[in-house]
């Protein structure tokens, strides 16, 4: 579990930044070079590279260098891990809310029966 916690920490850290989310959205359209990824941003290339390193460290993207051109592509496995975490949290809270709903309905019936 600690290994998965660290992975989730890296995933949510990477997703916490709007620039990194924009890069992921761009990569959802297909692989892109660093130059293509840099086009919409008004930032120095080293700053964008830091974002790309964070995304690569969190295994949200992978890159391949051919000659002088590095191309990034989206990897879906980590996104699936995040989806599973959200689904688990949602199931837990839905179960708790259903239990509360049942309890409140029972309580209301008991009050109606006593009146």
Order of alpha helices (4+ residues) and beta strands (2+ residues): alpha-alpha-beta-alpha-alpha-beta-beta-alpha
